[in-house]
Structure formats: C-alpha cells, structure tokens
Amino acid sequence: MAAQPAQPAPAAKPAADYEQLPSGTSKRKTLVIGLDGASLSQITEATAPTMAKLASTGLSAASNLYSTPMAQTVSGAGWSTIATGAWSDKHNVVDNSFSNPNYERYPDFMSRLEAASPRSSTLVVGTWNPIPDTIFGKATDLRVRGGNDAGTTAKAADYLKNGNPDATFVHLDDIDGAGLSAGSSSAAYAKAHTTADAQVKTLVDAIQARPSFAKEDWLIVVTADHGHKSTGGHGGTSALERQTFVIANGKGIKPQRRQDVKIVDIAPSVLEHQGLRQEQLAGMDGQTFASIEPDAFDSLAPRLGTAVDEVKIDPSLKGFSHDAPTGWSIDNTRMPAGGVTEWAGWSFTNDDFFTAAERGQGREGNVRSRNVFAVADSDEWDDKAHGAGQFDSTLISAAVKVKGAKALSIGFVSDYVVDGPQSGQVLVSFDGAAPQLVKSYTKNFNGTEALSVKVPQGAGQTRVHFRYTGTNSAFWAVDQVKIVARKQA
C-alpha cells in the first residue's frame, strides 16, 4: 500500500482564561520581580543563590536614585519610576502620598502594553497595596493584592504555572521591613534576602513548570525601589538609601556587569521584549538594555582617580579625572589658579564621587547621566582659595566631519543647576573659526537636548564647545554627547 501523505497537526486550541486572568497570545513572556528595599550587595551565592545565578548568567547593574528635591528615596517614587520608565520630575510621584501623579502622560508599562497590544495578558500581584491599586493602572488585566509575601508568592506562582500571562509584575515587601527595623548591616536584613530568594525560586520554578515553557522566550528582571541606611530607614540622601539595581536574564542577554543600566530602563526593555516599537516608547527616560552604548566619556572609567582635596569623599573611591577622552579637550586658559583640585575646570566623574562631594545640593538629581559624565562645578571648586576671578572653563568635543552636510544635530543629556551668578553656553566652531552661540542657559534644566545648526557652505569639520562660568554658584553636568552631520537641513 502506498504511504499516505502526512496529515497536518490540528491547530492548537487557544489557552483558556484562568481565575479572571485572560490567556495571553505571545510566546514572549516577561516576569519582573520587585524586592522592596533590597541591596545588590546581599545577592550572593551564600545568601541568595537563585538571584545570584540570574545575575551571573545575565545582566547585573548597580545604580543610584535621585534624592530631594527631585524626590524622596521611598517606595512611591521608586516603583513609579520603575513602572513608567521615567524619572520623578516627569511622573510627578515624589513621595508615598501620590498627591499629584502624572500617570496619564507617563503610564506604567502594563498600560502601554495593553494600549499597543490589547490581546496581551497583563498581571500584577503586590504585597504593598499601592502597587496593584495605584501605580499600575486599570488597563492591567488583573491586579491582585497579595496580603503578605507568602500570599503574593503563592498567588503569582499559581498564575504563572497554570495561567498564561504575557507580562507579570510581582512585588515582595519583607526585605524593606527588615531594613526599617534593623538596618542594612543587620543579620535580619541578610536573612530577609535569603527568604526572598526562596520566593523568587518559587516563581522561577513555576515558569519552568509550564507545559509550554520550552517554546517560550522569557525575560526575567529583578530590581529594587530604594536602599537602606545601615542603621535602618530610608528616604534621605545617603549613598546607601539611593542604591538600587537591575538584574536581567533571558535569551540574548550575555553575562555582563554593567555601570550604565538604570531602573528606568526596565520598562522600555520589557515593552521591546513584548514586541513594541521604539516610537511606542515615547516620553520614557529609559532605554532598552540592548540599545545602551558607552560614549566617549565612559572610556575614562579605568583612569578615574581618588580624591585630592575633597576630604568628605572616601579616600578609596575612584571618581574624577581632568584627562579628556581621545579627540576632546578642555580650555582652562580663563580659569584662575587654585581652588579645589577635583573641580578645577571641567572634570570627568561618576555619580558616586560627584554626589559624595556635597549631598543634598541637587547633585543627586543628575539621574539622566550614565557611568562617566562631564561636570563643571563652580560651587565645589570655590571651597578652596584661588586666584582672582570666576570659574571659566570650556569643554571642546572631538572634531566631526561635515563636508557636504546641510545641518548638524547636537544631542546630549544636560543637568544645569543655577544657584548664583553663572552661565552655560553651547557653541559651535567650523574649521577653527570663532565659536558661534547655539544655546544659552538662564534657568534650571534637567533633560535631553536636541539642537540643530546649519552648516556653512564649504565647511569641512566642526567642534562643539560647552562653556561654563560661575561664582560660587552651582554646576553643569553633560553626558551622552552625539554630534551628527546630516545631508538634509
């Protein structure tokens, strides 16, 4: 008998809804686990082996929060930042009162996913009630109060194993309780991380027990909303209170320890994983994990030195240099001699070092810079005797070829803070001619700049100048400078 042709397999029936949770439609799945008040330093093989494995086989990054006046280092502000992918000066949650949130303009990532892909299944389970009640909006398919961490874990694991959510957020709270009562240097705080790690394992095991797991593409993220003082508590400006972290594990994420990934990057990374396009991420401060690239300033990280005049800074902390990256330069010909060494003209630094110079003066608000950035700080420089005159230094970019171009695009992150007589100017020089003013700062600005300049006919190359002057005033931080010549005006 002749062989019969193979018959096509019957189409799989769509999975049924489960306990009020609609069945998802995507093979791409995401689980974000939020550990309130947790510390990356506690995630070790001895204390938290499940999370340590996620970190060692994936991406891990320590980063820092803002502090007042931008926002308090508390849960309302922290989880809103994680959920929206925007900093507090956008989403407007600055404490735990939720008095005037701007979620309509900066929605949480579950709401964005539902708006872009209404058939997606979205689930939020949280021990702290504002997580399901307030921070994640009504567009989320199912928002569940967990009651306590054991209940949250059990409910979330049940949905992950037996339901079919596309994107899930789980919030666990007990680490924060240990930090508040005993402090981040206590045995109780370490033990709370071990307990939470077992709960994370329960959630991961639930995913791996899914009959369809082998055919799915899971992104797992673990993060925290703030840190804790060693003696207990949070909300202030100390380094320990500002500490957060991101652990991300999934296909395509290579093992790496990063210095440039922040909690605002979680939301866009989740949405990209779930299939959203770049234009659907508008308004976010965060970038997808894969799209974050080091800039010229980051190349200086291995060359940063320890404090010279800044006695308040831990002498073992490396964090400043006056050596510009390749092609860049600093013009200090107008700078008086003397002053605090670290800030004598434009400097290159990182957040740990910069904020340790003087806490509570707004430096913690420079959250849009990543890794190494440039800063002109007339306030700190003026704390030591110097020659007559004001701070006056210019940072000059590497040359960019513009032959045949019609326009020049200048993009950068800018945190300009005013506190007295000062000026900040962006200027452009073509072929060594006198620099021409493009932008002048007259008030506070913390955001991303996108400037455009017409290229003179016949010009061959250009350099961008960042000139800052100040008399015991504040500072100007600049990062992620991108200068692109365009064929079209």
C-alpha positions in Angstrom: 0.0 0.0 0.0 1.3 3.4 -0.9 2.3 5.6 2.0 -0.4 8.1 2.9 0.7 11.7 3.0 1.3 13.1 6.4 -1.7 15.0 7.8 -1.2 18.4 9.3 -1.4 18.5 13.0 -4.7 20.0 14.3 -4.5 23.7 15.3 -3.8 24.1 18.9 -6.7 25.4 20.9 -6.2 28.8 22.5 -5.4 28.5 26.1 -8.4 29.2 28.4 -8.6 32.1 30.8 -7.6 31.3 34.3 -9.0 32.7 37.5 -10.1 36.0 35.9 -6.8 36.3 34.0 -7.2 36.4 30.2 -5.0 34.0 28.3 -2.0 35.6 26.6 -1.2 35.5 23.0 2.6 35.8 22.8 5.4 33.3 23.1 7.5 36.2 24.5 6.9 36.4 28.3 8.2 38.7 31.0 8.4 38.5 34.8 9.6 41.5 36.7 10.2 40.9 40.4 10.4 43.9 42.7 12.1 43.5 46.0 11.3 46.4 48.3 14.4 48.0 49.8 16.8 45.2 48.6 20.5 45.5 48.1 22.6 44.0 45.3 25.4 43.5 47.8 23.3 41.0 49.6 22.7 38.9 46.4 25.5 36.3 46.8 25.6 32.6 46.3 25.6 32.1 50.0 22.7 34.5 50.8 20.6 34.4 47.6 21.7 31.6 45.3 18.7 31.8 42.9 19.1 35.6 42.2 22.9 35.2 42.2 22.6 32.7 39.4 20.3 35.0 37.5 22.9 37.8 37.9 25.9 35.7 37.0 24.3 34.3 33.9 22.7 37.6 32.8 23.0 41.3 33.2 23.6 42.9 36.6 23.9 46.6 37.3 24.1 48.7 40.4 22.7 52.2 40.0 21.6 55.2 42.1 18.4 57.0 42.7 17.7 60.8 42.9 17.0 62.3 46.3 15.3 65.5 47.4 14.5 68.0 45.9 13.7 65.7 43.0 12.0 63.0 45.1 12.4 61.1 48.4 14.1 57.7 48.3 10.8 55.9 49.1 8.6 53.3 47.5 6.0 55.5 45.9 8.6 57.4 43.9 10.8 54.3 43.2 8.2 51.9 42.0 6.6 54.7 39.9 10.0 55.2 38.2 10.4 51.5 37.5 6.8 51.2 36.2 6.8 54.2 34.0 10.4 54.2 32.8 10.5 58.0 33.6 12.2 59.9 36.4 10.1 61.6 39.2 10.3 65.0 37.6 8.1 63.5 34.8 5.7 61.1 36.5 5.5 63.5 39.5 5.4 61.0 42.3 7.9 62.3 44.8 6.8 60.5 48.0 4.3 58.0 49.2 1.3 60.3 49.1 0.6 60.0 45.4 -0.9 63.5 45.7 -0.5 64.6 42.1 0.7 61.8 39.8 1.2 62.3 36.1 0.4 58.7 35.1 -1.8 59.9 32.3 1.1 61.3 30.4 3.6 58.7 31.7 1.7 55.5 32.1 3.1 52.2 33.6 4.4 49.6 31.2 1.4 47.3 31.6 -0.9 50.1 30.5 1.4 50.9 27.5 1.4 47.2 26.5 -2.4 47.0 26.7 -2.8 50.1 24.6 -0.4 48.8 21.9 -1.5 45.1 22.1 -4.9 44.8 23.7 -4.9 41.0 23.5 -1.8 40.8 25.8 -2.4 39.3 29.2 -1.0 41.5 32.0 -0.8 40.6 35.7 0.3 42.5 38.8 0.5 40.9 42.2 1.8 43.0 45.1 2.2 42.9 48.8 2.2 46.7 49.2 -1.2 47.7 48.1 -0.3 50.8 46.1 1.4 48.6 43.6 -1.8 47.0 42.3 -4.1 49.7 43.4 -2.4 52.9 42.1 1.0 52.5 40.4 -0.2 50.0 37.8 -3.3 51.3 36.1 -6.8 49.9 35.4 -5.8 48.8 31.9 -3.9 45.9 33.5 -6.0 42.8 33.1 -5.6 41.6 36.7 -4.3 43.4 39.7 -4.1 41.4 42.9 -3.3 42.3 46.5 -1.1 39.6 47.9 -1.7 40.3 51.6 1.8 39.3 52.6 4.9 38.0 50.8 3.9 34.3 51.2 0.5 35.0 49.8 1.9 37.2 47.0 4.3 34.4 46.0 1.7 31.7 46.1 -0.8 33.7 44.0 1.7 34.8 41.5 3.2 31.3 41.1 -0.2 29.8 40.6 -0.9 32.3 37.7 2.5 31.8 36.2 2.2 28.0 36.2 -1.4 27.5 35.4 -2.4 30.7 33.6 -1.0 32.3 30.6 0.2 35.9 31.4 2.3 37.7 28.9 3.7 40.2 31.3 3.8 39.8 35.1 5.0 42.1 37.9 5.4 40.8 41.4 6.2 42.9 44.4 7.6 41.5 47.7 7.9 43.7 50.8 9.6 41.9 53.7 13.2 43.0 52.9 12.0 46.6 53.4 10.5 45.6 56.8 13.9 44.2 57.9 15.7 47.2 56.7 13.4 49.6 58.5 13.6 47.7 61.8 17.2 46.5 61.9 19.2 48.3 59.2 21.0 47.1 56.1 24.1 45.9 58.1 22.0 43.6 60.2 21.6 39.8 60.2 17.9 40.2 59.9 18.3 42.2 56.6 20.5 39.5 55.2 18.1 36.8 56.3 15.2 38.6 54.6 17.1 38.4 51.3 17.5 34.7 51.8 13.8 34.3 52.3 13.0 36.5 49.3 15.4 34.4 47.2 13.4 31.2 48.1 10.3 33.1 46.9 12.0 34.1 43.7 12.9 30.5 43.2 9.2 29.5 43.6 8.3 32.0 40.8 11.1 30.8 38.5 10.2 27.2 39.2 6.6 28.0 38.3 7.7 29.4 34.9 9.8 26.4 34.2 7.0 24.0 35.1 4.8 25.5 32.4 4.0 22.8 29.7 4.8 25.4 27.0 8.0 26.7 28.7 10.4 25.2 26.1 8.6 27.1 23.3 8.6 30.4 25.2 11.0 33.3 25.4 11.2 34.5 29.0 12.8 37.8 30.2 13.2 37.8 34.0 14.1 41.0 35.8 14.8 41.6 39.5 15.0 45.1 40.9 14.6 47.3 43.9 13.0 50.7 44.6 15.5 52.1 47.1 18.1 51.0 49.7 18.5 51.4 53.4 20.8 53.1 55.9 23.0 50.7 57.8 21.1 51.7 61.0 17.7 51.4 59.4 15.4 53.6 57.3 15.3 55.4 54.0 14.0 58.5 52.3 17.1 60.6 52.6 20.2 61.4 50.5 22.8 58.9 51.8 24.6 56.6 49.3 23.0 53.5 50.9 19.5 54.9 50.7 20.0 55.8 47.0 21.2 52.4 45.9 19.1 50.3 43.5 20.0 47.6 41.0 18.8 45.7 37.9 19.3 42.0 37.2 18.0 40.8 33.8 18.2 37.3 32.5 16.9 35.8 29.2 17.8 34.8 25.7 20.2 37.1 24.0 21.4 38.7 27.3 25.1 37.9 27.7 26.6 37.6 31.2 27.8 41.1 32.0 28.3 43.5 34.9 27.2 47.0 33.7 27.7 50.5 35.0 25.3 52.3 32.7 21.9 50.5 33.2 19.3 52.1 35.5 15.9 51.2 36.8 14.2 53.5 34.2 15.5 51.0 31.6 13.3 48.2 32.8 10.0 49.4 31.4 11.2 50.0 27.8 13.1 46.7 27.8 10.0 44.8 28.9 8.0 46.5 26.2 10.6 45.9 23.5 10.7 42.2 24.5 6.9 42.1 24.2 7.1 43.4 20.7 6.6 47.2 20.9 8.4 49.5 18.5 10.7 52.4 19.5 8.1 55.0 18.7 5.7 53.4 21.2 8.1 54.1 24.0 7.8 57.9 23.6 8.3 60.0 26.8 10.4 57.5 28.6 13.8 58.4 30.1 14.9 54.8 29.9 16.5 52.9 27.1 16.3 49.2 26.2 19.1 47.2 27.7 20.4 46.3 24.2 20.4 49.9 22.9 22.6 51.4 25.7 26.1 52.0 24.4 29.1 53.6 26.1 30.1 57.1 25.0 33.5 58.8 24.8 33.4 59.8 28.5 32.8 56.2 29.6 36.2 55.3 28.2 37.7 57.2 31.1 36.3 54.9 33.7 39.6 52.9 34.3 41.5 56.2 34.6 39.4 57.9 37.3 41.4 58.8 40.4 40.8 59.2 44.1 40.1 62.4 46.0 42.8 65.1 46.5 41.1 68.0 48.3 37.7 66.5 48.9 38.2 65.2 52.4 34.5 64.2 52.7 34.9 61.6 50.0 36.0 58.1 50.9 39.8 58.0 50.0 39.4 54.6 48.3 36.6 55.8 46.0 37.8 56.5 42.4 35.8 59.1 40.6 37.5 62.0 38.9 39.8 62.9 36.0 40.8 66.0 34.1 42.1 63.9 31.2 39.7 64.3 28.3 38.8 61.3 26.1 40.6 60.9 22.7 40.0 64.0 20.5 38.3 66.0 23.2 40.0 68.9 25.1 39.4 71.3 28.0 40.3 75.0 27.7 41.2 76.4 31.1 43.0 79.5 29.9 40.5 81.7 31.7 40.5 79.6 34.9 42.1 81.2 38.0 44.8 79.2 39.7 43.9 77.2 42.8 40.5 76.1 44.0 39.5 72.5 44.8 41.6 70.3 42.6 38.9 67.8 41.6 36.7 70.6 40.1 39.3 72.9 38.7 37.7 73.3 35.2 35.6 70.7 33.5 36.1 67.3 35.2 35.0 63.8 34.4 33.4 61.9 37.2 30.7 59.4 38.2 27.6 59.6 40.4 29.1 58.1 43.5 32.0 60.5 43.6 30.1 63.6 42.4 27.3 63.3 44.9 29.7 62.5 47.8 31.3 65.9 47.3 28.3 67.5 48.9 25.0 65.8 49.5 21.6 67.5 49.4 22.5 70.3 47.0 20.9 68.8 43.9 23.7 66.7 42.5 21.6 63.6 43.2 19.2 64.9 40.5 21.7 64.2 37.7 20.0 60.9 37.1 20.0 61.0 33.3 23.8 60.8 33.1 25.2 57.3 32.8 28.5 55.9 34.1 31.2 58.7 33.5 30.0 62.2 32.7 31.5 65.7 32.4 30.8 68.3 35.0 31.7 71.9 35.7 31.1 72.6 39.4 31.9 76.2 40.5 30.3 75.6 43.9 32.7 72.9 45.0 35.7 74.5 43.2 35.2 77.7 45.2 35.5 75.9 48.5 39.3 76.4 48.4 41.2 79.6 48.0 42.0 80.5 44.4 43.3 83.4 42.3 41.1 86.4 41.4 38.2 85.8 39.0 35.4 83.3 38.4 35.2 79.7 37.3 35.5 79.8 33.5 36.2 76.6 31.6 35.3 75.2 28.2 34.9 71.6 27.2 35.6 71.0 23.5 34.4 68.0 21.5 36.4 65.9 19.1 36.2 67.1 15.5 33.3 65.9 13.4 33.5 65.9 9.6 30.7 68.0 8.0 31.8 68.2 4.4 28.8 68.2 2.1 26.4 68.3 5.1 23.5 70.8 5.3 22.9 70.6 9.1 24.4 69.5 12.3 22.5 67.6 15.0 23.8 68.0 18.6 22.2 65.8 21.2 23.3 65.4 24.8 22.0 65.0 28.4 22.1 68.2 30.3 21.7 68.9 34.0 22.1 72.7 34.5 21.5 73.9 38.1 21.5 77.6 39.0 22.5 78.9 42.4 24.1 82.3 41.9 25.9 84.2 39.1 26.7 81.7 36.3 26.3 81.0 32.6 26.2 77.9 30.4 26.7 78.1 26.7 26.7 75.7 23.8 28.8 77.0 20.9 29.9 75.6 17.5 33.1 76.3 15.6 33.6 75.4 11.9 37.1 74.9 10.6 38.6 76.7 13.6 36.6 79.9 13.2 35.4 81.8 16.3 32.7 79.7 18.1 29.1 80.8 17.4 26.4 80.6 20.2 23.8 77.9 19.7 22.2 77.8 23.1 22.5 79.7 26.4 21.1 78.5 29.7 19.4 81.0 32.0 17.5 78.7 34.3 17.5 75.2 35.6 17.3 72.4 33.0 17.4 68.6 33.5 16.7 66.7 30.4 17.9 65.7 26.9 18.8 68.4 24.4 18.4 68.1 20.6 19.9 71.1 18.9 20.2 71.8 15.1 22.7 74.0 13.4 23.0 75.0 9.8 26.4 74.0 8.3 28.1 76.8 6.3 28.7 76.0 2.7 32.2 74.6 2.2 32.8 73.7 5.9 35.0 70.7 6.4 34.7 70.0 10.2 33.3 71.3 13.4 33.7 71.1 17.1 31.1 71.8 19.8 32.1 73.9 22.8 30.5 73.7 26.3 31.5 76.9 28.2 30.5 77.3 31.9 31.2 80.3 34.1 30.2 80.7 37.8 31.0 82.5 41.0 30.4 80.1 43.9 27.2 79.1 42.2 26.1 75.6 41.1 27.1 73.2 38.3 26.5 71.9 34.8 26.7 68.2 34.0 26.8 66.9 30.4 26.7 63.4 29.1 26.0 61.2 26.1 27.0 63.8 23.5 26.2 62.8 19.9 27.1 65.1 17.1 25.9 64.0 13.7 26.3 65.7 10.3 23.1 65.5 8.2 22.7 65.7 4.4 19.3 67.3 4.8 18.7 70.7 6.6 
